Every structure is written in structure tokens, then in C-alpha cells.
Amino acid sequence: MKIVGIVGSPRKQMNTDILVQRVLDGCQAAGALVSKIYLGDLNIQPCKSCKVQDGTGCVFKDDMAEICDLFEKADGLVLGTPVYYNTVSSQMKLMIDRSYCLAKPVALPTGERAYVSSVKKRKKGVVVSVCGSGTNPECVLPVFDIWSPEANLEIVDSLLASRFQLGKPPMDSRDILEEAFGKGEKLVRTIRKMMPVED
């Protein structure tokens, strides 16, 4: 089982990064292979809305290809973002917007058009959301709920942390760190239940 952390914070070794790592530590303790990538280290161009669903392919040849590759290989994702102006970070939003091309049109018998993900691998995911001065880390959840079908991902859990509510940085809260570790263990158990039984 492979679980990948995707860090949408531009700040390494700070709250979002550390909480994502802690979830991954829980995954690893439960028997999963884990890795982590930083969206800020990748060259991902803003979506040009090129209507790639016509099958011609995205106009960009950049590091989004690495993200699409892991969408097909990972069994689980841990998606971490700080809250900026009541939404995800710009690094995370670049990845989300570029996933537009993963939605493929399907003609329905009624003549209407629906969209399905071109990603074959079904995955489970956990969202990690961190507020600094805000009190609503849950505000990013609707963004991930709208986006997740494009990546063939089911969001099954979230870790929501607010420095303002905790009175300290989340990375300094033993309770939050323990909760994050437990979320990782739980994610592995959830994925394992859905995996085919080997003979």
C-alpha cells in the first residue's frame, strides 16, 4: 500500500508540513509505504482552460505530469494546505485547477453530457487544513469535495487545526499531533478494507 502526502504550503517544516508528516507517520506505523511531495518545488503552470477534454492533451508539459502519475499509483493521499483568504493555498489551487483535464465527457442516453475521471486508480484521502489567525479551517473542505472526483479520490477524513483556537501553533500541540498520527493509522485501515484479498 502506497500513501503520498501532497503539501500545499510554501513553508517547509512548519505547521501544515509537520501535520501532513505526522499523518504519514501514522500510515507508516500501520504498514503503508509513504512519501511526500511539495507542490512549491514543482513547476506547475496555471490552467489555460484549453478544453483538453477533446483528447488532444494538455498544452503544458510540466510537473503536473508527476502529479497525474501518482494519482494512478497511490492508494491514498494526504492533502495539506494552509488557509489563505478562506480557501486553499495558491500552490494547492494550481494542482486543483490543472486537474480540469482529468474530467472526460461521456454522452448519456438522454443526449446530455456528464463527466467522469480519466484516472483509473480509486483512492482514499485525508485533508489537513491549518488556520493561522482564522477560526474556520473547515472552509477548504468544499473545494476538495468538488475537486476529488477528478482525481478518482474519496475524501474519508480531515484534520482541522487553528492556531487561534488552540492558542499555540498546531505543530506544538501534542493533542493535534496525536490526532494526526491516529488519522494516518485509520486511513490505512480504511484502505485495507477496500483492497482485494490476495490468495
C-alpha positions in Angstrom: 0.0 0.0 0.0 1.4 3.4 -1.0 0.3 6.7 0.5 1.5 10.1 -0.7 1.5 13.4 1.2 0.9 16.4 -1.0 2.0 19.6 0.8 0.4 22.8 -0.5 2.2 25.1 2.0 5.2 27.1 0.8 6.7 26.8 4.2 8.6 23.5 4.9 8.9 22.2 8.4 6.1 24.4 9.6 2.5 23.6 10.7 1.0 22.2 7.5 4.1 20.2 6.6 4.6 18.8 10.0 0.9 17.7 10.4 1.0 16.0 7.0 4.2 14.2 8.0 2.5 13.2 11.2 -0.4 11.6 9.4 2.1 9.9 7.1 4.0 8.6 10.2 0.7 7.0 11.4 0.3 5.5 7.9 3.8 4.1 8.0 3.3 2.7 11.5 0.2 0.9 10.2 2.3 -0.8 7.5 2.0 1.6 4.5 4.8 2.8 2.3 4.8 6.6 2.4 6.3 9.5 0.5 5.8 13.3 0.4 6.0 16.0 -2.3 5.9 19.7 -2.0 3.8 21.5 -4.6 6.0 24.6 -4.2 9.0 22.6 -5.5 7.2 21.7 -8.7 6.8 23.7 -12.0 3.0 23.7 -12.5 1.6 26.3 -14.9 -1.8 27.9 -14.3 -4.6 26.2 -16.2 -5.4 27.9 -19.6 -8.8 26.2 -19.9 -7.7 24.7 -23.2 -10.6 22.3 -23.3 -8.3 19.3 -23.2 -11.3 17.0 -23.0 -11.3 16.9 -26.8 -8.4 14.3 -26.5 -5.6 16.5 -27.8 -3.8 16.6 -24.5 -2.8 19.5 -22.2 -0.8 22.3 -23.8 1.6 22.2 -20.9 4.5 19.7 -20.5 5.4 20.4 -16.9 5.5 18.8 -13.4 1.8 18.2 -13.3 2.6 15.0 -15.2 4.3 13.8 -11.9 1.1 14.5 -10.0 -1.1 12.7 -12.5 1.3 9.7 -12.4 0.9 9.5 -8.6 -2.9 9.7 -8.9 -2.6 6.4 -10.8 -0.1 4.7 -8.4 -1.1 5.8 -4.9 -3.6 4.0 -2.8 -4.1 7.0 -0.6 -3.4 10.8 -0.5 -2.8 13.2 2.4 -3.6 16.7 1.2 -2.3 19.5 3.3 -3.0 23.2 2.9 -2.9 26.4 4.9 -6.0 28.5 4.8 -5.4 31.7 2.8 -8.4 34.1 2.5 -10.9 31.3 3.2 -9.6 28.9 0.6 -6.6 26.7 -0.2 -3.1 28.0 -0.9 -2.1 29.1 -4.4 0.2 26.1 -4.7 -2.7 23.7 -4.0 -5.1 25.6 -6.2 -2.7 25.3 -9.2 -2.8 21.5 -8.8 -6.6 21.5 -8.4 -7.2 23.7 -11.5 -4.9 21.7 -13.7 -6.9 18.6 -12.8 -9.6 20.0 -15.1 -8.2 17.9 -17.9 -8.8 14.7 -16.0 -12.6 15.1 -16.4 -13.6 13.3 -19.6 -17.1 13.8 -21.2 -19.5 10.9 -21.5 -22.7 11.1 -23.6 -25.7 10.0 -21.7 -28.7 8.2 -23.4 -30.7 11.3 -22.8 -28.3 13.3 -25.0 -26.9 15.1 -22.0 -23.2 15.1 -21.2 -21.7 14.0 -17.9 -18.0 13.9 -16.8 -16.1 11.0 -15.4 -12.5 10.8 -14.2 -9.9 9.5 -16.6 -7.9 8.4 -13.6 -8.4 4.6 -13.2 -7.0 4.1 -9.7 -9.5 4.7 -6.9 -8.0 6.2 -3.8 -8.9 7.3 -0.3 -7.8 10.6 1.1 -7.4 12.8 4.2 -7.4 16.6 4.1 -5.1 18.5 6.5 -6.2 22.2 6.9 -4.4 24.7 9.0 -5.5 28.2 10.0 -3.2 30.8 11.4 -5.3 33.7 12.6 -8.6 32.3 11.4 -11.1 30.1 13.1 -12.6 28.1 10.2 -10.1 25.5 8.9 -13.1 23.6 7.5 -13.6 26.2 4.8 -11.4 24.3 2.4 -13.4 21.1 2.5 -15.9 22.1 -0.1 -13.0 22.8 -2.5 -11.6 19.3 -2.1 -15.1 17.8 -2.3 -15.7 19.4 -5.7 -12.2 18.5 -7.0 -11.8 14.9 -5.7 -13.9 13.2 -8.3 -11.5 14.4 -11.0 -8.6 12.5 -9.3 -10.9 9.5 -8.5 -10.4 10.2 -4.9 -12.8 9.7 -1.9 -12.1 12.1 1.0 -12.7 10.0 4.0 -11.4 12.1 6.8 -9.9 15.5 7.7 -7.6 17.1 10.3 -8.6 20.7 11.0 -6.4 22.9 13.1 -6.5 26.6 14.1 -3.7 28.4 15.9 -6.2 30.9 17.1 -8.4 28.3 18.7 -5.5 26.3 20.1 -3.7 29.3 21.5 -0.4 27.9 20.1 0.9 26.7 16.7 -0.7 23.3 15.8 2.8 21.8 15.4 3.3 22.5 19.1 0.1 20.8 20.2 0.5 17.3 21.5 -3.2 16.6 21.1 -3.2 17.7 17.4 0.0 15.7 16.7 -1.6 12.6 18.3 -4.8 13.1 16.4 -2.8 13.4 13.1 -1.0 10.1 13.8 -4.3 8.4 14.5 -5.8 9.7 11.3 -2.9 8.1 9.4 -3.5 4.7 11.1 -7.2 5.0 10.4 -6.6 5.8 6.7 -4.6 2.6 6.3 -7.3 0.5 8.0 -9.9 2.1 5.7 -7.9 1.4 2.5 -7.1 -2.1 3.6 -10.8 -2.9 4.0 -11.3 -1.9 0.3 -8.3 -3.8 -1.1 -8.9 -7.2 -2.8 -7.9 -10.2 -0.7 -4.9 -11.9 -2.1 -4.9 -15.7 -2.4 
